[in-house]
Amino acid sequence: MSKERILWMATRNKNKYSEAKNILSSMGVTLKILEVNRVEVQADDLKEIASYSLRNLESESRPIIVEDAGLFIDGLNGFPGPYSSYVLRTIGLEGVLKLMKNVENREAKFKSAVAYKFRDQSTCFLGVVEGEISTEIRGSQGFGYDPIFIPGEGGGRTFGEMSPEEKNALSHRARAFRKLGEWLLTRN
Amino acid sequence: MSKERILWMATRNKNKYSEAKNILSSMGVTLKILEVNRVEVQADDLKEIASYSLRNLESESRPIIVEDAGLFIDGLNGFPGPYSSYVLRTIGLEGVLKLMKNVENREAKFKSAVAYKFRDQSTCFLGVVEGEISTEIRGSQGFGYDPIFIPGEGGGRTFGEMSPEEKNALSHRARAFRKLGEWLLTRN
C-alpha cells in the first residue's frame, strides 16, 4: 500500500469518522482520525465550508480530509442546511418535525462534502441522497437526523431504522467518500 | 475632531449601518460604511464571530468595526442565535412563531457584539436587551426580527412598532455602540 492510501480526517465527530472509515476501508484506503478543532465558516455551500476548514488547518506532511454535512429540506427553503448540528442542539428533531406540520412538500436532501488536501493538491467531492422527512421519529441507529430521514431507495425506512451497512450502501456520506476513494485509487 | 473619531463599519447590511451611524453620531463619532464581504465563522458566541471577522479583514490604516447580532430565545435553547439571518431567510418569522406554539417561556434576548480594531489595538463590546417573543407579527418598522420582539421596557410594543429613535433608546445594538462610543471618547 502506498503512503497516499492513508488519510487523516480532521474531526471530533466519532460517528462520522466511523462511517467514513468503513467506506474507505472497503476500498483499501486506511482512514485515521486527527482530533483537532476546525474553523467552520457560515456559508450556504457545504463545499465552501469544508474547503475553508481544510485551508485553515496547519499544513501537514500528510493527506488530510474534512467533511461537512447537512440536511436540506425543500419545504423549508433548505433549512437547516449548513447549520444542521446547531439546529439539532437547540430545537432538535422535535423542532424540525414541528416546522414540518402542515407542510405538504416533505422532500429533502442529505448532503456531504469531503475536502482533501495533500501538498499542493486539493479537491472536494459532494455526495447527495434524496428522500423525505418522516412524520415521526423512527429508529435508534445512526445519529443526527437519521431517525427522521427516509431515503428514496430504502424501502420506506428511515436511516435510523437501518444497520450501518444498509445506511452505508445509500448515504450521502458514502457517496462522497466513495468518490474520494475512486479518485485516490486511479491516481498514481 | 481627532482622526480617531471617524470609524469604518465593515458590513453589507444598510439597516444595521443606519442604526449604528445614528447612535454614534449623537456622541460625536462619525461612522462610515466599508462595503466588503466579511468571513463569518460558526460559533455560539457573537463576540467570537465579530472578532474573527475583524481579524480576517485586510489590515487598514484606519479604525474598523464589525458587528454581529442575533436573537436568542430561551425556550428554544438560544435558537436562532448566531444564525438569525440564515433562519430568517429560510423558515422566516412565521417559522419561528410556529416553533414557539405551546412554548410557555417566551423570554428572549437580542444581542449585539461590536468588535473594534485600529493599529495594534482591538476590543469588543456586547449589548443585550431582554424581552419576549410576541404571538404574532406586529409592526412594519425596523428589520429582521423586530416585528416579533417585545423589549421589556417598551410598553408592550414590538421593535417593529417603534420609531427608529424609540428603538435606538432601548436596543441591543444601541447598547453595544454606546459602549464603544463612550470608550472612544474617554481615550486619548
HADDOCK unambig.tbl for C-alpha pairs under 7 A between the chains (distance, minus, plus):
assign (segid A and resid 39 and name CA) (segid B and resid 41 and name CA) 6.89 0.50 0.50
assign (segid A and resid 40 and name CA) (segid B and resid 41 and name CA) 5.52 0.50 0.50
assign (segid A and resid 40 and name CA) (segid B and resid 42 and name CA) 5.40 0.50 0.50
assign (segid A and resid 41 and name CA) (segid B and resid 39 and name CA) 6.88 0.50 0.50
assign (segid A and resid 41 and name CA) (segid B and resid 40 and name CA) 5.53 0.50 0.50
assign (segid A and resid 41 and name CA) (segid B and resid 41 and name CA) 3.98 0.50 0.50
assign (segid A and resid 41 and name CA) (segid B and resid 42 and name CA) 5.41 0.50 0.50
assign (segid A and resid 42 and name CA) (segid B and resid 40 and name CA) 5.40 0.50 0.50
assign (segid A and resid 42 and name CA) (segid B and resid 41 and name CA) 5.40 0.50 0.50
assign (segid A and resid 42 and name CA) (segid B and resid 42 and name CA) 5.61 0.50 0.50
assign (segid A and resid 76 and name CA) (segid B and resid 90 and name CA) 6.01 0.50 0.50
assign (segid A and resid 76 and name CA) (segid B and resid 91 and name CA) 5.66 0.50 0.50
assign (segid A and resid 77 and name CA) (segid B and resid 90 and name CA) 5.01 0.50 0.50
assign (segid A and resid 77 and name CA) (segid B and resid 91 and name CA) 6.97 0.50 0.50
assign (segid A and resid 78 and name CA) (segid B and resid 90 and name CA) 6.72 0.50 0.50
assign (segid A and resid 79 and name CA) (segid B and resid 90 and name CA) 5.88 0.50 0.50
assign (segid A and resid 79 and name CA) (segid B and resid 91 and name CA) 6.97 0.50 0.50
assign (segid A and resid 90 and name CA) (segid B and resid 76 and name CA) 6.00 0.50 0.50
assign (segid A and resid 90 and name CA) (segid B and resid 77 and name CA) 5.00 0.50 0.50
assign (segid A and resid 90 and name CA) (segid B and resid 78 and name CA) 6.70 0.50 0.50
assign (segid A and resid 90 and name CA) (segid B and resid 79 and name CA) 5.88 0.50 0.50
assign (segid A and resid 91 and name CA) (segid B and resid 76 and name CA) 5.64 0.50 0.50
assign (segid A and resid 91 and name CA) (segid B and resid 77 and name CA) 6.95 0.50 0.50
assign (segid A and resid 91 and name CA) (segid B and resid 79 and name CA) 6.98 0.50 0.50
assign (segid A and resid 95 and name CA) (segid B and resid 99 and name CA) 6.44 0.50 0.50
assign (segid A and resid 98 and name CA) (segid B and resid 99 and name CA) 6.54 0.50 0.50
assign (segid A and resid 99 and name CA) (segid B and resid 95 and name CA) 6.44 0.50 0.50
assign (segid A and resid 99 and name CA) (segid B and resid 98 and name CA) 6.54 0.50 0.50
assign (segid A and resid 99 and name CA) (segid B and resid 99 and name CA) 6.49 0.50 0.50
